[in-house]
Amino acid sequence: MSKLSLRDRSPMNSSWVWKKKLPRFLAAACLIGTLLFFISPRINRHTLEQEIVQAATETAETVAGFASPSTENITVTSKVGCQPDRDVLERLGVKKLSQYVRREVVAVQSPTNLPLTQVLDIPLFDKHSTGKKVQGAEPLQSDCSIASPLTLQVPRPPQHIDASHFDFGVATTWDRLNESLDAFTHWAGNTGVRIFALIEPDSRVPEVLAKAKRLGIQLFVTENDEEYQTRYFSLVSHLAHNLREETRWSCIIDDDTFFPSIQGLVEAFERYDHTQQVYVGGVSESVAQIGLFGLMGFGGAGVFLSRPLVEQLSKPEVFDACQQMVYTGDRRISLCIYQYSDASLTIDHRLRQLDFRGDASGFFEAARPLPLSVHHWKSWFNTDMTKLSTVSEVCGDSCLLSKFRFADGWTLTNGFSITKFSEELSLDDHSMELTWDGDHGANREAFMHELGPLREKDDGKVSYLMTESVTDGNQVRQWYIRRDDSHGDQVVELTWRRQ
């Protein structure tokens, strides 16, 4: 998990305290020096003046050592009404602050199925926390928190996850594999799955294996100097060679494929017959992409091959013929399946390639079930799935992206955003806001087959986007920020804990 080094959580840390004491130290030094000047005539006055200046300078330098110079550049406006931790603001990249609100969230496990959007009769923000002066209102507490905690119902997580019948293969480089392990640990750490990586020769392989072991990931690395497309298809035979008795599914992924819930993946694949030749994948959300590459399981969403199918494709005569195909990557796999097996593509619409660019908020904020996989999250658009999933430490995988609608009109999409739409949506509205851009001329109609129903972009929407999330003891702290360079950033911190 991404960790943020946290200091004193009190409203004023050591740098604040020493900044307030600095004038007192200087005044005291001057007073003592003045008294000595008049009561000690035998002391050389010029020497005494030098000593006073030197003492004051040393005192100032000592005090400055307790203060972070960069935090002095943070402007806190009069609207804030409390003392936020400036070290945290610095780490969040806040230069000017116009609002800071902290609120505790108590996660209560529910024994029953929960709706996609839970409606609450309490506001997210207190009337005191919006920066508006209200007659007779109590101010925020000194640490910027609202006194009353939120109690939110979350699904009951499984006691134990056994996904040992899944093997995953990835063709990548040492650097990208090492970078991906922090994300892989969410779904592969201590779940029984195995990951087989084919990478270019690199002397640092022991380092990445040691890191994977610390994270609870069963990682097996094989160095391979073939060019990438050849190495990618070689995963088919490599996974077949490493089948074990319990293996049912072999899956080829990209190094930026992310599975939000491994338990959700296990449950989804219970409906597929792993004893037959079965090919499961997700198609692109864009018709333009399908037109370019064909109807196939797109690799970023995950290409799942049943045990009989991966055994069929790895037969020497089949594998060698397919390896010679001019097509590359996931397209080569699909054409090999169509040509040399009885399988055809089974589309699972929760395996997501996510072939769109820019603002992905419409996808993540829609009242839809949690996707089984997510791709392009750190390239075509920017949604840090590692940070998004941190809150699962408290409320389990199934609470990720859960929607909570508050009485004051704000909606929390857990791990992603806090949003107020310009027009309130009905509870049965499962449409997706079209916020992203498509490649190759893809328009609204190009995305309907996978993502419909769609609605137009809400230009009046107000959003706090989740920027940071860390584990802090037995709690998880999330920071949602509405950036505004002119008037100042607005920050909402949610601290999650179990009941």
Protein Blocks (a to p, Z undefined) as FASTA:
>chain_A
ZZdddddfbfbdfklmmmmmmmmmmmmmmmmmmmmmmmmmkbcfklmmmmmmmmmmmmmm
mmmmmpcfklmmpccdfklopacdfklmmmnopabdcbdcdddddddddfbdcdfbdcdf
bdfbdfklnopacehiacddfkopafbacddddddddfbdcfklbccdddddfklmmmmm
mmmmmmmgonlpacdddddddfklmmmmmmmmmnopacdddddfbdfklmmmmmmmmmmm
mpcfklmbdcdddfkbccfblklmmmmmmmpcfkbccddddddfbfklmmmnopcddfkn
opaddfklmmmmmpmklmmmmmmpmbecjllmmmmmmmmccbdcdddfkbcfkpaehjfk
lmmmpccdddfbdehklmmpccdfklmmmmmmmnojklgoiacddfkopacdehiaccdd
fbdcdfklcbdcdfbcceehiafklmmmmmmccddddfkbccdddfbdcdehjaccdddd
dddfknopaddddddddZZ
